[in-house]
Amino acid sequence: MRTRFWLCWVLLCIAVTASAEQRSKAYEAYIKKYRELAVYEMRRYHIPASITLAQGLLESGAGQGKLARISNNHFGIKCGLSWDGPSVSYDDDARGECFRKYKHVKDSYTDHSKFLRTGSRYAPLFRLKITDYKGWARGLKRAGYATDPQYAERLIKIIELYNLDLYDHKGGLKFVKEIVNLHQPYLANELVYIVAQPGDTFESIAKEFDISRRKLCKWNELPKYYRFKGGEVLYLEKKHRRATKEHILHVVKVGDSMYSIAQMYGVRLDRLYKMNGMKANARAPQVGDFIRLR
C-alpha cells in the first residue's frame, strides 16, 4: 500500500519542472505553519487543502503582505454587503476598498471556507473531486474570485511546485510529517532520480521512498558504506543499458568521470565501458574525449 502511495507521489512530483532551489523558504515556512489548519478546514467544508494553502500563499504573500499583517486577512476577501465585522481600508482594484479584518489568522481561514461554501457562484466547485485541484483553481477564476487572468495557473503552479496536493489525500498530512526531508524527484532517461543532501544515508533514503537499501546501492553502483556528501545523483530504479535518442555522445568536461557520466544519463556503468571499448580499470577520460552513450 505504501509503495503505491510512493509511486503516486513520485508521478505527482515529476510534474514539477522547476528545481528545488527555486522554492521560497518563506513559502515553505508558511505551508508548515498553516497546513494543519488547511487540512482541518478541508475536512469541515470539503475544500481541497491544496487550494486553501495556495490561495493563502498567493493572496497574503506567504503572510508577509500588508493586508495580512494589518488585518490577518490571508485570502483578500473584501467586506461585501453581508459583512458586519471589523474592516480595514486597503488599495486594491480601486483606492480605499473595504476588506475584512480578523482577530486571528485561524478566523481568516474559517471565513474563507464559509465564503466559498455559502457563495452561490462557487457552488459548482463542490461537485468536483477533492483531489481535482486544477478544476478548483480554474473554477475559482471563472467564478470571479480574482481579476488576474493568470490566477488559476498561478495557483496550479504553486500547488505543483510545493506538492500541496499531497494534503488532499487521506493520510497525506501524516505522510508529509513523517518524512521530514522530502527530496524532489527528477527524470533522466525516463528514470526517477533524486539529488542527495548532506547527511543522507542509504537507510534514510530507503525509508523515505520505501525501497530496499540493497537495491539503492546496486542500482547506483555504490558500496553499501558510501557516505553522501550532498549533490550526488541517486536513481530510484534500475538504470538503462543506453541513453535516450537525444543523447548519442558526451563531450568530457573538467571533473567528469565515467561514473558521473553514467549517472548523468541514467546508463549502467558496465554498459558505458562496453560501448566505449574500455575496461573498468582504464584511465579516466580526458577533457574533450567523446563518450558514446548508445
VMD Tcl script that draws the C-alpha trace (Angstrom):
set ca {
  {0.00 0.00 0.00}
  {2.79 2.40 0.94}
  {4.62 1.55 -2.29}
  {1.57 2.52 -4.34}
  {1.35 5.78 -2.42}
  {5.03 6.45 -3.16}
  {4.53 5.79 -6.87}
  {1.59 8.21 -6.97}
  {3.64 10.78 -5.10}
  {6.58 10.46 -7.47}
  {4.31 10.85 -10.51}
  {2.79 13.95 -8.99}
  {6.18 15.41 -8.15}
  {7.63 14.73 -11.58}
  {5.20 17.30 -12.98}
  {7.22 19.95 -11.17}
  {9.84 21.11 -13.64}
  {11.41 23.82 -11.52}
  {14.37 22.88 -9.35}
  {14.30 22.72 -5.58}
  {16.44 25.89 -5.46}
  {13.51 27.85 -6.91}
  {11.35 27.15 -3.90}
  {10.84 30.03 -1.49}
  {11.86 29.48 2.13}
  {9.09 31.88 3.16}
  {6.53 29.79 1.26}
  {7.81 26.57 2.83}
  {7.62 28.11 6.32}
  {4.05 29.29 5.66}
  {3.00 25.84 4.47}
  {4.47 24.17 7.53}
  {2.76 26.69 9.81}
  {-0.73 26.50 8.32}
  {-1.02 23.04 6.69}
  {-2.84 21.51 9.67}
  {-5.34 24.35 9.62}
  {-5.90 23.88 5.87}
  {-6.48 20.14 6.31}
  {-8.86 20.82 9.22}
  {-10.87 23.20 7.03}
  {-10.89 20.63 4.21}
  {-12.46 18.05 6.50}
  {-15.12 20.50 7.69}
  {-16.02 22.22 4.42}
  {-14.75 19.89 1.65}
  {-12.40 22.45 0.10}
  {-9.06 20.98 -1.04}
  {-6.30 21.85 1.43}
  {-4.01 22.44 -1.55}
  {-6.32 25.18 -2.85}
  {-6.63 26.80 0.57}
  {-2.86 26.84 1.07}
  {-2.14 28.05 -2.46}
  {-4.67 30.87 -2.15}
  {-3.31 31.81 1.26}
  {0.23 31.91 -0.12}
  {-0.71 33.92 -3.19}
  {-3.16 36.36 -1.61}
  {-1.12 37.07 1.52}
  {2.38 36.89 0.07}
  {3.10 33.99 2.44}
  {1.70 36.04 5.30}
  {4.04 38.97 4.62}
  {1.67 41.19 2.62}
  {0.41 44.41 4.17}
  {-3.24 43.31 4.24}
  {-2.30 40.07 6.00}
  {-0.14 41.91 8.53}
  {-2.64 44.65 9.43}
  {-5.82 42.58 9.39}
  {-4.89 38.84 9.44}
  {-6.76 38.63 6.12}
  {-4.89 35.89 4.22}
  {-7.36 35.47 1.34}
  {-8.01 39.02 0.16}
  {-11.73 38.81 1.00}
  {-13.49 42.16 0.70}
  {-16.23 43.27 3.07}
  {-19.23 42.77 0.81}
  {-22.78 43.64 1.75}
  {-23.13 40.80 4.26}
  {-20.06 41.65 6.39}
  {-20.75 43.44 9.67}
  {-17.45 42.73 11.41}
  {-14.24 44.78 11.71}
  {-12.70 46.09 8.49}
  {-9.70 47.95 7.09}
  {-9.28 50.26 4.13}
  {-6.81 48.98 1.54}
  {-5.92 49.89 -2.05}
  {-6.59 47.01 -4.44}
  {-8.51 47.28 -7.73}
  {-9.56 50.73 -6.52}
  {-8.35 53.07 -3.80}
  {-9.54 52.63 -0.24}
  {-11.52 49.41 -0.69}
  {-13.08 47.72 2.33}
  {-11.51 44.42 3.43}
  {-12.46 42.12 6.26}
  {-10.35 42.19 9.41}
  {-9.84 39.20 11.73}
  {-8.57 38.80 15.26}
  {-6.61 35.66 14.38}
  {-5.36 34.04 11.16}
  {-7.46 30.99 12.04}
  {-10.57 33.17 11.74}
  {-9.47 34.16 8.24}
  {-9.17 30.51 7.22}
  {-12.62 29.69 8.62}
  {-14.21 32.70 6.95}
  {-12.57 31.75 3.65}
  {-14.18 28.29 3.88}
  {-17.59 29.76 4.71}
  {-17.21 32.38 1.96}
  {-16.76 29.68 -0.67}
  {-19.25 27.23 0.83}
  {-22.11 29.72 1.05}
  {-21.44 31.68 -2.15}
  {-23.83 30.55 -4.90}
  {-21.29 31.29 -7.65}
  {-18.88 28.79 -6.07}
  {-21.47 26.01 -5.73}
  {-20.32 24.12 -8.88}
  {-16.88 23.66 -7.32}
  {-18.27 21.38 -4.63}
  {-19.32 18.87 -7.27}
  {-15.66 18.34 -8.14}
  {-13.48 15.68 -6.55}
  {-11.49 16.85 -3.55}
  {-8.32 15.85 -5.43}
  {-9.16 17.90 -8.56}
  {-7.09 20.95 -7.65}
  {-6.85 22.05 -11.29}
  {-10.64 22.05 -11.62}
  {-10.93 24.04 -8.39}
  {-8.31 26.57 -9.45}
  {-9.95 27.19 -12.82}
  {-13.40 27.21 -11.26}
  {-12.36 29.90 -8.80}
  {-11.15 32.05 -11.69}
  {-14.36 31.51 -13.69}
  {-16.43 32.39 -10.63}
  {-14.60 35.71 -10.34}
  {-12.60 35.16 -7.17}
  {-9.75 37.25 -8.63}
  {-9.32 39.58 -11.60}
  {-5.84 38.30 -12.52}
  {-6.24 36.42 -15.86}
  {-3.45 34.02 -14.81}
  {-4.93 33.38 -11.36}
  {-5.78 29.71 -11.95}
  {-2.42 28.88 -13.49}
  {-0.60 30.65 -10.67}
  {-2.46 28.55 -8.10}
  {-1.70 25.36 -10.02}
  {1.97 26.25 -10.30}
  {2.22 26.83 -6.53}
  {0.43 23.56 -5.77}
  {2.70 21.55 -8.07}
  {5.93 23.28 -7.07}
  {5.32 22.67 -3.36}
  {3.48 19.32 -3.76}
  {0.47 20.71 -1.90}
  {-1.86 18.14 -3.49}
  {-0.38 15.58 -1.10}
  {-2.52 17.14 1.61}
  {-5.70 16.41 -0.35}
  {-5.23 12.64 0.05}
  {-6.28 10.66 3.08}
  {-3.31 10.41 5.38}
  {-1.40 12.97 3.34}
  {-0.67 15.24 6.29}
  {0.62 12.34 8.38}
  {2.76 11.12 5.47}
  {4.40 14.52 4.95}
  {5.04 14.94 8.67}
  {6.65 11.53 8.98}
  {9.03 12.24 6.09}
  {10.90 15.31 7.31}
  {13.37 15.81 4.45}
  {11.40 15.22 1.27}
  {13.62 15.01 -1.79}
  {12.48 16.47 -5.09}
  {12.23 13.74 -7.78}
  {13.54 14.44 -11.29}
  {13.64 12.50 -14.56}
  {16.62 11.39 -16.68}
  {16.43 8.73 -19.37}
  {12.80 8.22 -18.27}
  {14.09 7.20 -14.84}
  {13.29 8.81 -11.49}
  {16.25 10.17 -9.54}
  {16.90 12.48 -6.61}
  {19.86 14.62 -5.60}
  {21.37 13.58 -2.28}
  {21.63 16.07 0.57}
  {24.42 16.31 3.14}
  {23.71 13.88 5.96}
  {21.68 11.49 3.80}
  {22.25 7.78 4.24}
  {21.07 4.80 2.25}
  {18.87 3.94 5.23}
  {17.16 7.35 5.35}
  {16.54 7.45 1.60}
  {15.34 3.84 1.57}
  {12.85 4.67 4.32}
  {11.64 7.81 2.58}
  {10.90 6.05 -0.71}
  {10.09 2.58 0.64}
  {12.87 0.98 -1.41}
  {15.34 -1.55 -0.09}
  {18.79 -0.26 0.85}
  {20.37 -3.08 -1.15}
  {18.59 -2.06 -4.36}
  {19.62 1.57 -3.96}
  {23.26 0.53 -3.67}
  {23.02 -1.88 -6.59}
  {21.12 0.44 -8.94}
  {23.58 3.27 -8.29}
  {26.67 1.07 -8.30}
  {27.86 2.34 -4.94}
  {29.40 0.48 -1.99}
  {26.99 -0.11 0.88}
  {29.09 2.01 3.26}
  {29.26 5.02 0.93}
  {28.84 8.37 2.75}
  {26.87 11.06 0.91}
  {28.49 14.48 0.70}
  {25.50 16.10 -0.99}
  {24.87 16.68 -4.68}
  {25.14 13.04 -5.79}
  {22.60 11.78 -8.32}
  {20.78 8.76 -6.92}
  {18.40 6.68 -9.04}
  {15.29 5.13 -7.51}
  {15.06 2.43 -10.16}
  {17.41 0.33 -12.28}
  {19.35 2.30 -14.88}
  {19.06 1.57 -18.62}
  {21.60 -0.02 -20.95}
  {21.91 3.18 -23.02}
  {20.83 6.81 -23.08}
  {17.85 8.26 -24.95}
  {17.99 9.01 -28.70}
  {18.59 12.69 -27.93}
  {21.90 11.84 -26.28}
  {24.30 9.96 -28.53}
  {27.66 11.37 -27.42}
  {29.01 13.16 -24.37}
  {31.99 15.52 -24.60}
  {34.07 15.11 -21.45}
  {34.37 18.23 -19.30}
  {36.55 19.08 -16.34}
  {35.61 16.91 -13.34}
  {33.80 14.26 -15.40}
  {34.37 10.59 -14.72}
  {32.86 7.51 -16.31}
  {30.71 7.10 -13.22}
  {29.44 10.71 -13.21}
  {28.62 10.41 -16.91}
  {26.73 7.17 -16.27}
  {24.71 8.88 -13.53}
  {24.11 11.97 -15.65}
  {22.40 9.96 -18.39}
  {20.94 7.09 -16.37}
  {23.14 4.45 -18.01}
  {24.66 1.42 -16.29}
  {28.37 1.90 -15.76}
  {29.38 -1.52 -17.12}
  {27.43 -0.83 -20.32}
  {29.06 2.57 -20.69}
  {32.50 0.98 -20.51}
  {31.50 -1.70 -23.03}
  {30.03 0.77 -25.54}
  {33.30 2.66 -25.49}
  {35.58 -0.37 -25.69}
  {37.01 0.37 -22.26}
  {37.76 -1.72 -19.21}
  {36.76 -0.74 -15.69}
  {40.40 -0.14 -14.75}
  {41.10 2.03 -17.80}
  {42.43 5.58 -17.39}
  {39.89 8.29 -16.67}
  {38.55 10.03 -19.78}
  {40.34 13.23 -20.73}
  {38.74 16.62 -21.29}
  {37.48 16.76 -24.86}
  {37.11 12.98 -25.27}
  {33.90 11.69 -26.86}
  {31.98 9.10 -24.83}
  {29.34 7.04 -26.62}
  {26.03 6.88 -24.80}
  {24.13 4.47 -27.06}
}
mol new
graphics top color blue
foreach p $ca { graphics top sphere $p radius 0.5 }
foreach p [lrange $ca 0 end-1] q [lrange $ca 1 end] { graphics top cylinder $p $q radius 0.2 }
display resetview
